[in-house]
Amino acid sequence: MAAVPEGPVRILLIGNGGREHALAWKLSQSPRVESILVAPGNGGTATCPKTTNVTDVSPDDFPALVALARANSVNLVVPGPEAPLVAGIAKHFHDAGIPCFGPSPEAARLEGSKTYSKDFMKRHNIPTAAYENFSDPEKALAYLDSVSHNVVIKATGIAAGKGVIIPSTKEEAKAAVKEIMVDKAFGSAGDEIVIEEFLEGQELSILTFCDGTNFQSLPAAQDHKRIFDGDLGPNTGGMGCYAPTPISTPELMDLVNREILEPTFRGMRRERNPFVGVLFTGLMITKDGPRVLEYNVRFGDPETQTVLPLLPASTDLADVMLCCISGCLDAVDLKVEDKFSATVVVASGGYPGSYAKGTPMTVRTPSSPSINIFHAGTALDGTQLKTSGGRVIAASAVASTLESAVSEAYAGVSHIEFEGKFYRKDIAHRALRPVASEGLTYAQAGVSIDAGNALVERIRAAVSSTRRPGADAEIGGFGGELDLSRAGFPGGPILVGAIDGVGTKLMIAQAMDKHDTVGIDLVAMNVNDLVVQGAEPLMFMDYYGCSKLDVASAASFVEGVAKGCAQAGCALVGGETAEMPGLYHGKDYDAAGAAVGTVTADSRLPRMDDMTEGDVILGLASSGVHSNGFSLVRKILSRAGLALTDPAPWDPSISAGESLLTPTRIYVRSLLSLPKGSLKGMAHITGGGLLENPPRTIPSHLAAEIDLQSWNRLPVFEWLQKAGGVSDVEMARAFNNGVGMILVVGAEKAEEVTKGLEALGEKVNRLGRLVKREGEGVVLLNSF
């Protein structure tokens, strides 16, 4: 083992990412550190205290690096990326008598070979997902046919953090096997693959220092791998991070230490490959406890930028590293501040696909000492800072609360400017605004229709307990009713109320900075729910929640609400605006609305007792996607690499974003203009699409038989299905597919109703009929 220095420390740091800038930043604070060479470094390390970039030595040329270290009296080498560690850089420097903070090439196999690491976990009873290894693509495909659970497919070698594919269907899984093993998307890293069970839960990342025997961990962090908000889109190297996480309780961390970290380091010793360095352990916290997803044998990125700022000045990182190398980590008191840290990564537009390089950029120094700017894909061209990578730069902040840390990190992002900059707006969303667990289906886009239905059943008893005269207190229909004549107001009509929001379509509006059409959507979602019960909308109220009120966008939104109310013939009588910093960020906002209308008992719909087999189902054309299914829409767009500002493939005359913001059609005036008794029932096609909504308006002994070939779908739905590889059933369940309202009419009145509605400007299609129910409430004929 190389002699560990006792005097001044001169460091050679290898790498050029955000991780390396954060390491240089923290190491430079050590009173022992005299100088830091970074090979090759970036625009941030170029101006870091005590630090000099060395750009004429390749990070994978180990003899040249050893020569560089000797020429500059380096006595501590810190490799940042995984590739040199797996290739054996630690052994080269140890053989040269220069201390190197990192594992031996044998120990580095924990990251270098996923096959090795999974087998290692099995040998030492370390909890992980069920798996199989394959070097033959045909056997891998056969295995996929034999399992029913969802899977994750990993190239066994290192692939710059991108060799993991999470397929949504068996077809996607088979395509992934071909992509990795046959097409060699990740080169020789894909000669062998691991197919493992897909685990559900929350992920944690833990960085642990180890001297071969003793170990100490930094606070558990949570990375955001997906490119888009809501954890949608392709995987990246990491778009943001926060630490510590609410789920990393002392009890959980004790369990992780006892069942995962201790057996890992003990297992490495028993296999005569003691681990020295820092181990990154990626965990999934499942309902059955923590499970190891992967090991990395180096600092994570952006976890390093997040957790290192939590170390006080009294914690000397250089001393920690040297104690690991010398086998005396137990002599170190690894102090961590009782605070929170958050990191927001700023990427080049187009990342993780193709993106521009060499874009000029400016970075202003934040006035707050709690904010740090860590460079990654940047370079200095003379004095001009330019982009040189996909993940360009990051803003990190430390504060006494997670909300404040996140807010400060986003304040840091505002100091970074370059053309095409992109960043997620929801870092730490699981901790700040917990969401339902996520399941190309609608569920895999983060929305579970089944979970919504299950909630209705779960709370049905509680709702029923609130009964009062005139209100049956049942749920599951389109709107709630109160019969005033039975509630103590003789002769009064039936009040019908509806409440709804616009959903993630708001994210399209915010991205496009166009807010008037979603105001119309908000009204439409409510008044269309009222009219299906025969009610005339009378009044509307809205709610607008934001971080900091932006008058222009809020006014545009409310002007849209007023326009929708005018189309529906109801009055906008009031609303509420709430500013909630920390819950929302930047210009993000959410909105909800409530409509109230009236209907007389003899006009109330649906008239289920009058419905019979053979009744005709008519469909009124929608104006587009309306306001449901946008979580899936956004996922399809991300997979297709289609930006909202790109021309819409289904209508090149307009951008994709503008087309998707086409407001929901309001059917109120047309439907209320029909002669009394024309309709037996109506169903607004909202969440649940064509499968979930018709059964809400027909009796349980009947089913709606719908011919999917009976109307011409709008081009947007044709494109979504093809681009997303979405099945007919899933399309019918997630979208309106060009039918915004379904009507049930007697066969003898079908033609009369059709002509009446067409005269009012509606496009009407005959979709099918009611049939005897023998299974599901909707029977689909043919295919789209």
Salt bridges, closest charged atoms under 4 A:
GLU20 OE2 - ARG19 NE 2.72
GLU34 OE1 - ARG10 NH1 3.46
GLU82 OE1 - ARG298 NE 3.45
ASP95 OD2 - LYS91 NZ 2.90
GLU111 OE2 - ARG298 NH2 2.83
ASP145 OD1 - LYS174 NZ 2.80
GLU172 OE2 - ARG639 NH1 2.87
ASP183 OD2 - LYS178 NZ 3.18
ASP191 OD1 - LYS184 NZ 2.47
GLU196 OE1 - LYS118 NZ 3.00
GLU196 OE2 - LYS154 NZ 3.17
ASP223 OD2 - LYS225 NZ 3.37
ASP231 OD1 - ARG424 NH2 3.01
ASP231 OD2 - HIS429 NE2 2.80
ASP231 OD2 - ARG430 NH2 2.68
GLU262 OE2 - ARG266 NH1 3.49
GLU271 OE2 - ARG123 NE 2.82
GLU271 OE2 - HIS124 NE2 2.76
ASP288 OD2 - LYS287 NZ 3.40
ASP301 OD1 - ARG391 NH1 3.39
ASP319 OD1 - ARG32 NH1 3.62
ASP333 OD2 - LYS335 NZ 2.46
GLU337 OE1 - LYS339 NZ 3.68
ASP381 OD2 - LYS386 NZ 2.95
GLU417 OE2 - LYS421 NZ 3.93
ASP426 OD1 - ARG424 NE 2.88
ASP426 OD2 - HIS429 NE2 3.86
ASP450 OD1 - ARG733 NH2 2.33
GLU457 OE2 - ARG460 NH2 2.79
GLU474 OE1 - ARG460 NH1 3.29
GLU474 OE2 - ARG467 NH2 3.12
GLU481 OE1 - ARG604 NE 2.76
ASP513 OD1 - HIS515 NE2 2.93
ASP516 OD1 - LYS514 NZ 3.33
ASP521 OD2 - LYS505 NZ 3.08
ASP529 OD1 - HIS684 ND1 2.80
ASP550 OD1 - LYS587 NZ 3.96
ASP602 OD2 - LYS676 NZ 2.24
ASP610 OD2 - ARG607 NH1 2.46
ASP615 OD2 - LYS680 NZ 3.00
GLU692 OE2 - ARG733 NE 3.45
GLU705 OE1 - ARG769 NE 3.13
GLU718 OE2 - ARG713 NE 3.27
GLU751 OE2 - LYS755 NZ 3.12
GLU762 OE1 - ARG665 NE 2.91
